[in-house]
Amino acid sequence: MDKQAMINAIRHYKSQASPNNPDKTDLATIKDIEKIIKETADLMTTLVNQLNN
């Protein structure tokens, strides 16, 4: 298990899954939700793969 790879994956997730719009009062769009789903799946895949190493 590569702990640094897991930390890097979490950092990547936080930067990529965050909304692009700085106005925190705006509602999330379908595109925003799809982005979160994709990034969450990518993060979980990376973490599971690291557990297998």
Protein Blocks (a to p, Z undefined) as FASTA:
>chain_A
ZZklmmmmmmmmmmmmpcfblblkbccdfklmmmmmmmmmmmmmmmmmmmmZZ
